[in-house]
Amino acid sequence: MVVQKKRAMIVGIGGHAHVWKKALEIHPHWELAALVDTDTDKLDHAPQSWGVDPSEVFTSMEEAIQFGQNGHIDLAIIETPTFSHHVLAIEALELGLNVICEKNMASTIGQGRQMVKAAFEHPELCTAIGTQTRFFPHNWTVKKFLQENKETLGPITSINMTYLYNWGKTRQGWRRWLPDLFLEDMAPHHLDLLRYLTEMDVVQVQGAVNFKPSFSYFKGSSSTFAILALATSKDYENQDNWIYATYRGDWQKKGELYHRIDINCEGGEISLVEQNKTRTVTATLFDDPEGFQFHAENVPVMPNVEYNEYGYASETFLLEEMRVGIDSKGEKQPQTNFRNGYKTFAIIRGIVESYDTGKAVFLPKYWKNLPFKGRSEFE
């Protein structure tokens, strides 16, 4: 049977755009329709470097829609510098395009709010933020274990997240100009994962620091520490029911490097450790109420992310969610849709505000009066 493929344009053809091109090639229901960039030199070289026909490169989304040779375009994948995301995302929606926008969602709270409102005004279209780390099999394994062992584990009591990298002396491309480099470029993946695993929102940021080490050649900050409070929507104002998490992210850590998530519960804990390119999920169950006696076991990584029968992960999983959402005419939105993704973006801005002011920041103020109730089964 011939598959009628959906068609996507990539807007902004920098290095990471090649990842999306590969995902479009892998997914059997998608194909690349056009490349869009304002850098005409890049466009001149695109047929050779990207392997596309010269008729498929354009300087604007409007041109791609108007002059594209091979029919309707369904999706815009926005891969441009962060400051341009809100303008391009809103323009894409106004052109009738579904949108995947790379993280960070925007540069300011005001821009993010505009994107949420624009998505709400076009309920027939699907939106998503490219925080696809939640769709990696090892992360899904942690969430599935939490779901299937709720009675044994009991309520979550605290969380620790640590991500230690060594990027070297600098970061290339437009990202090197970001004032809060690690926080804006990598932390969105981690903080989105925190929300995904716990099914709670971060409602308060306190004790946040955002800095670069004394030896750093980075132009922006490369390291972030913060204390985060999480709650379900009914407990936003009820501090007694908040769950606290520590977060450390570092792009210039020297020496031993690793990534670790520890989710502590009343009856046990589950940990994900990535070290030397090996990922291990371990569950520790307490044998007595005080936790003095316990036993640990390795949890096999489960590749069937979210019970997806096709085995997709990362970008291909997000493309699959987008395919399903488009077929539903917006009824089934991708999990990281603009309304959902905005709450991850709010954590980033809350950390910046907490560091700048030295005060705790209550995050629901950022989404106050936004139209979060919409046609999404994931909210």
NULO-457682 format. One record per residue (C-alpha): residue number from 1; residue in three letters; x, y, z. Coordinates in pm, 1 decimal. Each point is the difference from the previous one (the first is absolute). Layout:
BEGIN
+-----+------+----------+----------+----------+
! seq ! type !       c1 !       c2 !       c3 !
+-----+------+----------+----------+----------+
! NUM !  ALA !        X !        Y !        Z !
...
+-----+------+----------+----------+----------+
! end
This chain:
BEGIN
+-----+------+----------+----------+----------+
! seq ! type !       c1 !       c2 !       c3 !
+-----+------+----------+----------+----------+
!   1 !  MET !      0.0 !      0.0 !      0.0 !
!   2 !  VAL !    130.2 !    344.7 !    -96.3 !
!   3 !  VAL !     30.6 !    229.9 !    300.1 !
!   4 !  GLN !   -118.8 !    359.0 !    -48.1 !
!   5 !  LYS !    279.8 !    186.0 !    172.2 !
!   6 !  LYS !    -35.5 !    320.5 !    192.6 !
!   7 !  ARG !    241.9 !    276.0 !    -93.9 !
!   8 !  ALA !    214.2 !    225.4 !    218.0 !
!   9 !  MET !    214.5 !    305.6 !    -58.5 !
!  10 !  ILE !    306.2 !     64.5 !    215.8 !
!  11 !  VAL !     38.9 !    366.7 !     89.6 !
!  12 !  GLY !    361.8 !     82.7 !     85.9 !
!  13 !  ILE !    260.2 !   -235.8 !   -145.9 !
!  14 !  GLY !    271.6 !     -4.0 !    265.4 !
!  15 !  GLY !    170.7 !   -307.0 !    140.6 !
!  16 !  HIS !   -288.4 !   -147.5 !    200.2 !
!  17 !  ALA !   -235.8 !     27.8 !   -296.0 !
!  18 !  HIS !    178.0 !   -303.7 !   -146.9 !
!  19 !  VAL !   -134.8 !   -204.1 !    293.3 !
!  20 !  TRP !   -354.3 !     87.4 !   -102.4 !
!  21 !  LYS !     76.8 !    -73.9 !   -365.7 !
!  22 !  LYS !    115.3 !   -347.8 !    102.5 !
!  23 !  ALA !   -313.9 !    -50.5 !    213.0 !
!  24 !  LEU !   -217.6 !     94.4 !   -298.6 !
!  25 !  GLU !    188.2 !   -253.3 !   -211.5 !
!  26 !  ILE !    -42.6 !   -274.0 !    261.6 !
!  27 !  HIS !   -370.4 !     50.5 !     67.3 !
!  28 !  PRO !   -201.8 !   -174.3 !   -275.1 !
!  29 !  HIS !   -285.7 !    251.9 !     17.2 !
!  30 !  TRP !    208.3 !    317.6 !    -39.9 !
!  31 !  GLU !    219.7 !    163.0 !   -261.7 !
!  32 !  LEU !    198.6 !    320.6 !    -35.1 !
!  33 !  ALA !   -187.9 !    255.1 !   -210.9 !
!  34 !  ALA !    216.5 !    312.7 !     22.4 !
!  35 !  LEU !    291.3 !    176.3 !    167.3 !
!  36 !  VAL !    -44.4 !    358.4 !    116.7 !
!  37 !  ASP !    272.2 !    240.8 !    112.9 !
!  38 !  THR !     78.3 !    369.3 !    -34.8 !
!  39 !  ASP !    368.0 !    -80.5 !    -56.3 !
!  40 !  THR !     13.7 !     -8.4 !   -380.7 !
!  41 !  ASP !    354.8 !   -138.0 !      3.8 !
!  42 !  LYS !   -123.3 !   -304.8 !    191.4 !
!  43 !  LEU !   -287.1 !    -36.5 !   -244.4 !
!  44 !  ASP !    237.0 !     17.2 !   -297.1 !
!  45 !  HIS !    194.4 !   -295.6 !    142.0 !
!  46 !  ALA !   -306.5 !   -189.6 !    126.3 !
!  47 !  PRO !    -54.2 !   -216.7 !   -312.1 !
!  48 !  GLN !    349.4 !   -142.9 !     39.9 !
!  49 !  SER !     30.1 !    -11.8 !    380.5 !
!  50 !  TRP !   -357.4 !   -115.4 !     63.3 !
!  51 !  GLY !    -60.3 !   -206.5 !   -312.0 !
!  52 !  VAL !   -316.3 !    188.8 !    -98.6 !
!  53 !  ASP !   -124.3 !    145.0 !   -325.1 !
!  54 !  PRO !     69.7 !    374.7 !    -49.3 !
!  55 !  SER !   -375.8 !     50.4 !    -35.6 !
!  56 !  GLU !    -46.0 !   -102.6 !    365.5 !
!  57 !  VAL !    193.3 !    285.5 !    166.0 !
!  58 !  PHE !   -164.0 !    328.7 !     98.5 !
!  59 !  THR !     59.7 !    315.7 !    204.2 !
!  60 !  SER !   -342.4 !     -4.1 !    172.3 !
!  61 !  MET !   -278.9 !   -235.6 !     96.4 !
!  62 !  GLU !   -239.3 !    196.0 !   -221.9 !
!  63 !  GLU !    223.2 !    -64.4 !   -302.0 !
!  64 !  ALA !     20.2 !   -370.0 !     82.4 !
!  65 !  ILE !   -378.4 !    -26.0 !     12.1 !
!  66 !  GLN !    -55.7 !    210.0 !   -311.9 !
!  67 !  PHE !    275.0 !   -129.5 !   -225.4 !
!  68 !  GLY !     66.8 !   -351.7 !    125.0 !
!  69 !  GLN !    -12.3 !   -249.9 !   -285.6 !
!  70 !  ASN !   -135.1 !   -312.3 !    165.2 !
!  71 !  GLY !   -323.2 !     93.0 !    172.5 !
!  72 !  HIS !   -138.1 !     79.4 !    344.3 !
!  73 !  ILE !    229.7 !     57.3 !    300.9 !
!  74 !  ASP !   -128.6 !   -120.8 !    337.4 !
!  75 !  LEU !    268.0 !     94.1 !    251.0 !
!  76 !  ALA !    262.6 !    264.3 !     76.7 !
!  77 !  ILE !    296.7 !   -115.7 !    210.5 !
!  78 !  ILE !    157.3 !    315.6 !    141.2 !
!  79 !  GLU !    376.2 !    -31.0 !     51.8 !
!  80 !  THR !     98.0 !    366.3 !     20.0 !
!  81 !  PRO !    165.6 !    199.0 !    284.3 !
!  82 !  THR !   -219.3 !     25.1 !    309.3 !
!  83 !  PHE !    -84.4 !    369.7 !    -28.6 !
!  84 !  SER !   -185.2 !    -65.6 !   -329.1 !
!  85 !  HIS !   -207.4 !   -298.6 !    117.0 !
!  86 !  HIS !   -314.0 !    185.5 !    105.7 !
!  87 !  VAL !    -25.3 !    204.4 !   -319.5 !
!  88 !  LEU !     52.5 !   -297.6 !   -230.0 !
!  89 !  ALA !   -225.6 !   -233.3 !    199.3 !
!  90 !  ILE !   -286.6 !    247.6 !     -0.7 !
!  91 !  GLU !     47.9 !     73.4 !   -371.0 !
!  92 !  ALA !     -0.8 !   -373.0 !    -75.0 !
!  93 !  LEU !   -329.3 !    -47.2 !    183.9 !
!  94 !  GLU !   -148.8 !    296.0 !   -184.1 !
!  95 !  LEU !    105.9 !   -165.6 !   -327.7 !
!  96 !  GLY !   -189.7 !   -314.1 !    100.3 !
!  97 !  LEU !    308.3 !   -205.0 !     86.2 !
!  98 !  ASN !     40.7 !   -238.4 !    290.1 !
!  99 !  VAL !    314.8 !     87.8 !    195.0 !
! 100 !  ILE !    290.3 !   -170.9 !    175.0 !
! 101 !  CYS !    212.9 !    267.6 !    165.5 !
! 102 !  GLU !    341.7 !    -85.5 !    137.5 !
! 103 !  LYS !     80.2 !     82.1 !    360.3 !
! 104 !  ASN !     40.8 !    243.9 !    166.0 !
! 105 !  MET !   -359.2 !     98.8 !    -74.7 !
! 106 !  ALA !     69.3 !    375.3 !     -6.6 !
! 107 !  SER !    221.1 !    269.2 !    150.7 !
! 108 !  THR !   -252.8 !    164.5 !    233.8 !
! 109 !  ILE !   -315.6 !    -86.1 !    189.1 !
! 110 !  GLY !   -194.5 !    244.2 !   -215.9 !
! 111 !  GLN !    108.9 !   -178.5 !   -316.6 !
! 112 !  GLY !    -93.5 !   -338.3 !    144.1 !
! 113 !  ARG !   -342.6 !    126.1 !    100.2 !
! 114 !  GLN !    -58.3 !    123.2 !   -355.2 !
! 115 !  MET !     80.7 !   -345.6 !   -133.8 !
! 116 !  VAL !   -244.9 !   -167.5 !    239.2 !
! 117 !  LYS !   -275.2 !    242.7 !    -98.7 !
! 118 !  ALA !     68.2 !    -51.3 !   -370.5 !
! 119 !  ALA !    -23.3 !   -378.8 !     41.0 !
! 120 !  PHE !   -329.4 !     39.1 !    187.1 !
! 121 !  GLU !   -134.7 !    212.0 !   -286.3 !
! 122 !  HIS !     76.4 !   -282.5 !   -245.1 !
! 123 !  PRO !   -133.5 !   -315.2 !    171.0 !
! 124 !  GLU !    -11.9 !   -182.4 !   -332.6 !
! 125 !  LEU !    381.0 !     12.8 !    -18.3 !
! 126 !  CYS !    256.4 !   -190.4 !    206.4 !
! 127 !  THR !    297.8 !    150.2 !    178.3 !
! 128 !  ALA !    299.0 !   -147.7 !    179.5 !
! 129 !  ILE !    322.7 !    107.0 !    166.3 !
! 130 !  GLY !    306.6 !   -208.6 !    -87.7 !
! 131 !  THR !     65.7 !   -129.3 !    350.9 !
! 132 !  GLN !     -4.4 !   -355.4 !   -128.2 !
! 133 !  THR !    236.0 !   -136.0 !    266.5 !
! 134 !  ARG !   -306.3 !   -127.8 !    184.3 !
! 135 !  PHE !    -52.1 !   -246.8 !   -283.9 !
! 136 !  PHE !    332.7 !   -183.5 !     45.6 !
! 137 !  PRO !    -54.9 !   -364.8 !    105.8 !
! 138 !  HIS !    196.9 !     27.0 !    326.7 !
! 139 !  ASN !   -205.8 !    299.8 !    112.1 !
! 140 !  TRP !   -322.3 !   -177.2 !    -94.4 !
! 141 !  THR !    119.6 !   -299.9 !    203.0 !
! 142 !  VAL !     22.3 !    216.4 !    313.7 !
! 143 !  LYS !   -347.2 !    141.4 !    -54.9 !
! 144 !  LYS !   -154.1 !   -338.7 !    -74.1 !
! 145 !  PHE !    156.4 !   -147.9 !    314.8 !
! 146 !  LEU !   -144.7 !    285.9 !    205.7 !
! 147 !  GLN !   -342.1 !    -56.5 !   -154.8 !
! 148 !  GLU !     -2.4 !   -376.5 !     49.6 !
! 149 !  ASN !    135.4 !      2.8 !    357.0 !
! 150 !  LYS !   -197.8 !    284.9 !    158.0 !
! 151 !  GLU !   -131.4 !   -209.5 !    286.3 !
! 152 !  THR !    342.9 !   -139.1 !     89.3 !
! 153 !  LEU !    192.7 !    325.0 !    -40.6 !
! 154 !  GLY !   -258.4 !    232.7 !    150.2 !
! 155 !  PRO !      6.9 !    378.4 !    -42.6 !
! 156 !  ILE !    310.7 !    177.9 !   -127.5 !
! 157 !  THR !    184.2 !    175.4 !    282.4 !
! 158 !  SER !    295.4 !    171.7 !   -173.9 !
! 159 !  ILE !    200.2 !      3.7 !   -323.6 !
! 160 !  ASN !    357.0 !     66.1 !   -103.6 !
! 161 !  MET !    107.3 !     72.5 !   -357.9 !
! 162 !  THR !    366.5 !     38.8 !    -94.5 !
! 163 !  TYR !    132.7 !     42.1 !   -355.1 !
! 164 !  LEU !    376.6 !     44.6 !    -35.2 !
! 165 !  TYR !    160.6 !     61.0 !   -340.1 !
! 166 !  ASN !    331.9 !    131.8 !   -123.8 !
! 167 !  TRP !    -65.5 !    199.0 !   -317.0 !
! 168 !  GLY !    351.0 !    140.3 !    -13.5 !
! 169 !  LYS !    102.1 !    363.3 !    -29.9 !
! 170 !  THR !   -292.1 !    136.1 !   -196.7 !
! 171 !  ARG !   -328.6 !    -67.9 !   -181.3 !
! 172 !  GLN !    -20.2 !     59.5 !   -374.2 !
! 173 !  GLY !   -259.5 !    174.7 !   -214.3 !
! 174 !  TRP !   -262.9 !    248.3 !    114.2 !
! 175 !  ARG !    -35.3 !   -178.6 !    335.0 !
! 176 !  ARG !    329.3 !    143.6 !    121.6 !
! 177 !  TRP !   -175.5 !    337.4 !     32.5 !
! 178 !  LEU !   -271.5 !   -125.9 !    232.2 !
! 179 !  PRO !     36.9 !    176.4 !    337.6 !
! 180 !  ASP !   -115.8 !   -307.4 !    193.6 !
! 181 !  LEU !    146.5 !   -259.8 !   -231.6 !
! 182 !  PHE !    -45.0 !   -328.4 !    186.0 !
! 183 !  LEU !   -330.1 !    108.3 !    149.8 !
! 184 !  GLU !   -146.8 !    100.9 !   -335.8 !
! 185 !  ASP !    144.3 !   -273.4 !   -219.3 !
! 186 !  MET !     23.5 !   -323.5 !    202.5 !
! 187 !  ALA !   -196.8 !     46.3 !    323.6 !
! 188 !  PRO !   -339.7 !      8.1 !   -180.2 !
! 189 !  HIS !     43.7 !   -372.1 !    -73.6 !
! 190 !  HIS !     73.5 !    -83.3 !    364.0 !
! 191 !  LEU !   -274.2 !    215.0 !    150.9 !
! 192 !  ASP !   -257.0 !   -128.1 !   -247.9 !
! 193 !  LEU !    102.1 !   -352.8 !     98.5 !
! 194 !  LEU !    -54.2 !     88.0 !    366.9 !
! 195 !  ARG !   -359.9 !    100.7 !    -76.5 !
! 196 !  TYR !    -54.8 !   -303.5 !   -222.2 !
! 197 !  LEU !    120.8 !   -255.8 !    252.9 !
! 198 !  THR !   -186.2 !    145.5 !    297.8 !
! 199 !  GLU !   -313.1 !    122.8 !   -182.2 !
! 200 !  MET !     29.7 !    317.3 !    208.3 !
! 201 !  ASP !     85.4 !    361.4 !    -74.9 !
! 202 !  VAL !    283.9 !    199.0 !    149.3 !
! 203 !  VAL !   -175.4 !    270.7 !    201.2 !
! 204 !  GLN !    291.6 !    169.4 !    174.4 !
! 205 !  VAL !    368.5 !     66.1 !    -64.1 !
! 206 !  GLN !    228.4 !    105.5 !    283.5 !
! 207 !  GLY !    370.2 !     19.4 !     73.3 !
! 208 !  ALA !     79.7 !      7.7 !   -371.5 !
! 209 !  VAL !    347.4 !     85.1 !   -127.1 !
! 210 !  ASN !     99.8 !     30.2 !   -363.5 !
! 211 !  PHE !    371.5 !     54.6 !    -62.1 !
! 212 !  LYS !    316.3 !    -89.3 !   -188.5 !
! 213 !  PRO !    311.4 !   -135.0 !    176.4 !
! 214 !  SER !    301.8 !    225.9 !     43.1 !
! 215 !  PHE !    194.7 !   -190.1 !   -268.9 !
! 216 !  SER !   -280.2 !     19.6 !   -257.2 !
! 217 !  TYR !     37.4 !    140.7 !   -351.1 !
! 218 !  PHE !   -374.5 !    -22.4 !    -54.0 !
! 219 !  LYS !   -174.7 !    327.7 !    -80.5 !
! 220 !  GLY !   -309.1 !   -103.0 !    196.2 !
! 221 !  SER !    -51.2 !   -193.4 !    321.1 !
! 222 !  SER !     69.9 !   -372.9 !    -18.3 !
! 223 !  SER !   -115.7 !   -122.3 !    341.9 !
! 224 !  THR !   -331.0 !      4.4 !    187.2 !
! 225 !  PHE !   -106.6 !   -104.9 !    349.2 !
! 226 !  ALA !   -357.3 !     33.2 !    128.2 !
! 227 !  ILE !   -249.6 !   -127.0 !    255.8 !
! 228 !  LEU !   -338.9 !    -71.1 !   -156.6 !
! 229 !  ALA !   -339.3 !    -66.4 !    157.5 !
! 230 !  LEU !   -248.2 !   -219.9 !   -187.6 !
! 231 !  ALA !   -374.7 !    -42.7 !     40.4 !
! 232 !  THR !   -312.1 !   -109.4 !   -182.6 !
! 233 !  SER !   -238.6 !    275.2 !   -106.8 !
! 234 !  LYS !   -224.4 !    -45.6 !    304.4 !
! 235 !  ASP !    296.8 !     62.0 !    231.2 !
! 236 !  TYR !    161.3 !    300.7 !   -166.2 !
! 237 !  GLU !    -87.1 !    212.7 !    303.3 !
! 238 !  ASN !     37.3 !   -276.3 !    260.4 !
! 239 !  GLN !    366.1 !      7.7 !     99.9 !
! 240 !  ASP !    -47.8 !   -290.1 !    242.1 !
! 241 !  ASN !    -45.7 !   -233.2 !   -297.4 !
! 242 !  TRP !    291.9 !    122.5 !   -209.3 !
! 243 !  ILE !    276.3 !   -240.8 !   -100.9 !
! 244 !  TYR !    352.8 !    140.1 !    -19.6 !
! 245 !  ALA !    270.0 !    -72.4 !   -256.8 !
! 246 !  THR !    359.7 !    107.9 !    -34.5 !
! 247 !  TYR !    137.5 !     68.6 !   -345.9 !
! 248 !  ARG !    362.8 !     33.2 !   -104.2 !
! 249 !  GLY !     92.3 !     44.0 !   -364.3 !
! 250 !  ASP !    353.8 !     66.9 !   -117.6 !
! 251 !  TRP !    154.0 !     22.9 !   -347.4 !
! 252 !  GLN !    355.4 !     57.5 !    124.6 !
! 253 !  LYS !     43.5 !   -266.7 !    265.7 !
! 254 !  LYS !    355.2 !   -136.4 !     10.7 !
! 255 !  GLY !     86.8 !   -350.0 !    112.7 !
! 256 !  GLU !   -266.6 !   -266.0 !     44.8 !
! 257 !  LEU !   -310.3 !     54.5 !   -211.9 !
! 258 !  TYR !   -342.1 !   -153.8 !     45.7 !
! 259 !  HIS !   -372.6 !     65.8 !    -17.6 !
! 260 !  ARG !   -222.5 !   -117.2 !    283.1 !
! 261 !  ILE !   -364.7 !     15.5 !    107.6 !
! 262 !  ASP !   -104.3 !   -126.9 !    344.1 !
! 263 !  ILE !   -371.8 !     -8.2 !     77.2 !
! 264 !  ASN !    -51.0 !    -72.2 !    369.0 !
! 265 !  CYS !   -332.8 !   -141.0 !    120.3 !
! 266 !  GLU !   -141.7 !   -114.3 !    333.2 !
! 267 !  GLY !     44.9 !   -366.7 !    -89.1 !
! 268 !  GLY !    309.8 !     10.7 !   -218.2 !
! 269 !  GLU !    183.5 !    191.6 !   -267.5 !
! 270 !  ILE !     82.6 !    -27.6 !   -366.3 !
! 271 !  SER !    320.7 !    128.4 !   -155.4 !
! 272 !  LEU !    119.1 !     56.4 !   -354.9 !
! 273 !  VAL !    376.0 !     33.0 !    -42.1 !
! 274 !  GLU !    182.0 !     67.9 !   -325.9 !
! 275 !  GLN !    378.5 !    -36.1 !     14.3 !
! 276 !  ASN !    254.2 !    -91.5 !   -265.4 !
! 277 !  LYS !   -285.8 !    -12.9 !   -254.6 !
! 278 !  THR !   -173.7 !   -272.5 !    201.7 !
! 279 !  ARG !   -348.0 !     57.9 !    143.4 !
! 280 !  THR !   -119.5 !   -198.5 !    300.5 !
! 281 !  VAL !   -340.2 !     10.4 !    167.5 !
! 282 !  THR !     -2.9 !   -131.1 !    357.6 !
! 283 !  ALA !   -290.4 !    -41.2 !    240.7 !
! 284 !  THR !     58.6 !    -20.3 !    375.2 !
! 285 !  LEU !   -290.1 !   -124.4 !    212.7 !
! 286 !  PHE !    -12.1 !     45.5 !    376.6 !
! 287 !  ASP !    -65.8 !   -313.4 !    205.4 !
! 288 !  ASP !    -97.4 !    188.2 !    317.4 !
! 289 !  PRO !   -179.7 !    333.6 !     53.2 !
! 290 !  GLU !    318.5 !    183.1 !    101.4 !
! 291 !  GLY !    195.5 !   -121.2 !   -303.4 !
! 292 !  PHE !    284.9 !   -152.1 !    199.4 !
! 293 !  GLN !    -55.0 !   -328.2 !   -181.9 !
! 294 !  PHE !    -27.0 !     11.5 !   -378.6 !
! 295 !  HIS !     75.8 !   -188.2 !   -317.9 !
! 296 !  ALA !     91.4 !    131.7 !   -345.4 !
! 297 !  GLU !    -66.3 !   -136.2 !   -346.0 !
! 298 !  ASN !     84.7 !    107.4 !   -354.1 !
! 299 !  VAL !   -298.0 !     99.6 !   -213.2 !
! 300 !  PRO !     24.5 !   -109.9 !   -366.2 !
! 301 !  VAL !    -29.8 !    289.9 !   -243.9 !
! 302 !  MET !   -331.6 !    -20.5 !   -184.8 !
! 303 !  PRO !     18.9 !    117.4 !   -363.3 !
! 304 !  ASN !   -377.7 !     22.3 !    -56.0 !
! 305 !  VAL !    -17.2 !    366.8 !     91.3 !
! 306 !  GLU !   -352.8 !     90.7 !    112.7 !
! 307 !  TYR !   -117.1 !   -333.1 !   -141.4 !
! 308 !  ASN !     87.0 !    121.5 !   -350.0 !
! 309 !  GLU !    -32.9 !   -300.7 !   -229.3 !
! 310 !  TYR !    249.1 !    139.0 !   -253.4 !
! 311 !  GLY !    291.3 !     33.6 !    241.4 !
! 312 !  TYR !     60.7 !    368.7 !    -62.6 !
! 313 !  ALA !    200.5 !    216.7 !    239.1 !
! 314 !  SER !    123.4 !    358.2 !     20.6 !
! 315 !  GLU !    -73.3 !    204.6 !   -316.8 !
! 316 !  THR !   -172.5 !   -287.0 !   -181.4 !
! 317 !  PHE !   -237.2 !    -48.0 !    293.2 !
! 318 !  LEU !    -87.1 !    369.2 !    -11.7 !
! 319 !  LEU !    -63.9 !    -24.9 !   -374.0 !
! 320 !  GLU !   -231.8 !   -293.5 !     68.2 !
! 321 !  GLU !   -190.8 !    201.2 !    261.5 !
! 322 !  MET !    -25.1 !    282.0 !   -252.0 !
! 323 !  ARG !   -129.8 !   -236.3 !   -268.6 !
! 324 !  VAL !   -271.4 !   -132.2 !    230.4 !
! 325 !  GLY !    -87.6 !    351.9 !    111.4 !
! 326 !  ILE !    -31.1 !    132.8 !   -354.8 !
! 327 !  ASP !   -225.1 !   -291.2 !    -97.1 !
! 328 !  SER !   -219.0 !     83.4 !    300.6 !
! 329 !  LYS !    -17.9 !    367.0 !   -112.7 !
! 330 !  GLY !    151.8 !    113.5 !    327.3 !
! 331 !  GLU !   -205.8 !   -218.2 !    232.8 !
! 332 !  LYS !    308.0 !   -195.1 !    111.8 !
! 333 !  GLN !    281.3 !    244.1 !     60.6 !
! 334 !  PRO !    362.8 !   -111.9 !     42.2 !
! 335 !  GLN !     96.3 !    -24.3 !    365.9 !
! 336 !  THR !    242.4 !    292.3 !    -23.5 !
! 337 !  ASN !   -252.9 !    232.8 !   -163.0 !
! 338 !  PHE !     43.6 !    372.9 !     58.1 !
! 339 !  ARG !   -234.1 !      7.5 !    299.8 !
! 340 !  ASN !    183.3 !   -286.5 !    167.0 !
! 341 !  GLY !    348.1 !    105.5 !   -108.9 !
! 342 !  TYR !    -54.6 !    350.0 !    132.7 !
! 343 !  LYS !      2.7 !   -136.3 !    356.2 !
! 344 !  THR !    348.5 !   -140.6 !    -58.9 !
! 345 !  PHE !    107.7 !    330.6 !   -153.4 !
! 346 !  ALA !   -134.8 !    176.0 !    310.4 !
! 347 !  ILE !    249.5 !   -191.9 !    216.9 !
! 348 !  ILE !    289.1 !    141.9 !   -205.1 !
! 349 !  ARG !   -125.5 !    353.6 !     39.4 !
! 350 !  GLY !    -66.2 !    -61.4 !    370.9 !
! 351 !  ILE !    360.3 !   -108.1 !     56.1 !
! 352 !  VAL !    122.8 !    316.2 !   -172.0 !
! 353 !  GLU !   -232.1 !    218.2 !    207.6 !
! 354 !  SER !     94.0 !   -174.2 !    325.1 !
! 355 !  TYR !    370.4 !     48.0 !    -70.9 !
! 356 !  ASP !    -44.3 !    364.3 !   -102.7 !
! 357 !  THR !   -213.1 !     91.4 !    302.4 !
! 358 !  GLY !    131.4 !   -241.2 !    263.5 !
! 359 !  LYS !   -360.7 !    -91.3 !     82.0 !
! 360 !  ALA !   -228.2 !   -300.3 !    -34.2 !
! 361 !  VAL !   -218.3 !     19.4 !   -311.7 !
! 362 !  PHE !   -356.4 !   -135.9 !    -13.5 !
! 363 !  LEU !    -37.8 !   -126.6 !   -356.5 !
! 364 !  PRO !   -379.9 !    -15.4 !    -45.5 !
! 365 !  LYS !     10.5 !    377.9 !    -33.2 !
! 366 !  TYR !    160.3 !    -57.0 !   -340.8 !
! 367 !  TRP !   -298.1 !   -193.4 !   -134.5 !
! 368 !  LYS !   -272.4 !    192.4 !    180.5 !
! 369 !  ASN !   -298.7 !     66.0 !   -230.7 !
! 370 !  LEU !    142.8 !   -205.6 !   -285.5 !
! 371 !  PRO !   -251.3 !   -225.8 !   -182.4 !
! 372 !  PHE !    136.1 !   -336.2 !    111.3 !
! 373 !  LYS !   -325.0 !   -187.5 !    -39.4 !
! 374 !  GLY !    -13.7 !   -119.5 !   -358.1 !
! 375 !  ARG !    -53.5 !   -297.4 !   -223.3 !
! 376 !  SER !    284.4 !   -213.8 !    126.7 !
! 377 !  GLU !    -38.3 !   -339.9 !    160.8 !
! 378 !  PHE !    344.1 !     39.3 !    153.9 !
! 379 !  GLU !    -89.5 !    294.4 !    228.3 !
+-----+------+----------+----------+----------+
! end
